[in-house]
Amino acid sequence: MTEKISLRKNRIGRVVGDKTDKTVKVETQDIHKHPKYKKYLRTRKTFLVHDPNDECHLGDIVKIEECRPISKCKKWVVREIVERFHGIQEDIRLRKKR
């Protein structure tokens, strides 16, 4: 009964950049249907995400959550690492699925 419902947005995406300190670049993908042409479209969006412990690395799948603005561009924070990236063979396998 005392569960707190969060009104913040959550997304799951892949880390595509981890060069900066305490910041990672996360890319999310979404599929939606065009209202007129009924064709499915794939959209991508990148976010700069705060990673306070520098735990995320290139290729990891992470869950991010909206938060107060940390800097000019960072308004998201890493909540958990869903899946770790395991090397180049894993990347080739994932690309074939697309």
C-alpha positions in Angstrom: 0.0 0.0 0.0 2.8 2.4 0.7 4.5 1.8 -2.7 5.8 5.0 -4.2 4.8 5.4 -7.9 7.5 7.2 -9.9 6.3 9.7 -12.5 9.8 9.9 -14.0 10.4 8.5 -17.5 12.4 5.3 -17.9 14.2 4.0 -21.0 16.4 1.1 -21.9 19.3 1.6 -24.3 22.8 0.7 -25.4 25.9 2.6 -24.3 27.5 4.1 -27.5 30.1 6.4 -25.9 32.0 6.3 -22.6 35.0 8.6 -23.1 33.9 11.4 -20.7 34.2 11.3 -17.0 31.0 10.3 -15.1 29.0 10.5 -18.4 27.9 8.0 -21.0 26.1 8.4 -24.2 23.1 6.0 -24.5 21.2 5.3 -27.7 17.5 4.2 -27.5 15.5 2.7 -30.3 11.7 3.0 -30.7 9.4 1.5 -33.3 6.1 3.3 -34.1 3.5 3.2 -36.9 3.1 6.1 -39.2 -0.4 7.5 -38.8 -1.2 8.0 -42.5 0.9 5.4 -44.3 0.7 2.6 -41.7 4.4 1.8 -42.2 6.5 0.9 -39.1 9.4 3.4 -38.5 12.4 2.9 -36.4 13.7 6.0 -34.6 16.9 6.4 -32.6 17.6 9.0 -29.9 20.8 9.6 -27.9 21.0 10.9 -24.4 23.9 12.1 -22.3 23.5 10.1 -19.0 25.1 10.7 -15.6 27.1 7.6 -14.5 28.5 8.6 -11.0 30.6 5.5 -10.5 31.9 5.0 -14.1 30.5 1.5 -14.2 29.1 1.5 -17.7 31.2 0.6 -20.7 30.8 0.6 -24.5 28.1 -1.9 -25.6 26.4 -2.4 -22.2 22.6 -2.3 -22.1 21.4 0.0 -19.3 18.2 1.3 -17.8 18.1 5.1 -17.4 15.7 7.4 -15.6 14.9 11.0 -15.9 16.1 13.3 -13.1 16.8 16.9 -12.3 19.2 18.7 -14.6 22.8 17.8 -13.6 24.4 19.9 -16.3 23.4 21.7 -19.5 22.8 18.4 -21.5 22.6 15.7 -18.7 19.1 15.2 -17.5 19.2 11.4 -17.1 20.9 9.0 -14.7 21.9 5.3 -14.9 19.7 3.2 -12.7 21.0 -0.3 -13.4 23.1 -2.2 -15.9 20.7 -4.8 -17.5 23.3 -6.6 -19.5 27.1 -6.4 -19.9 28.8 -6.4 -23.2 31.1 -9.5 -23.7 33.3 -8.6 -26.6 33.5 -8.4 -30.4 31.8 -11.8 -31.1 28.7 -10.7 -29.1 28.6 -7.5 -31.2 28.7 -9.4 -34.5 25.9 -11.7 -33.3 23.7 -8.7 -32.3 24.3 -6.9 -35.7 23.0 -10.0 -37.6 19.7 -9.9 -35.6 19.0 -6.4 -36.8 
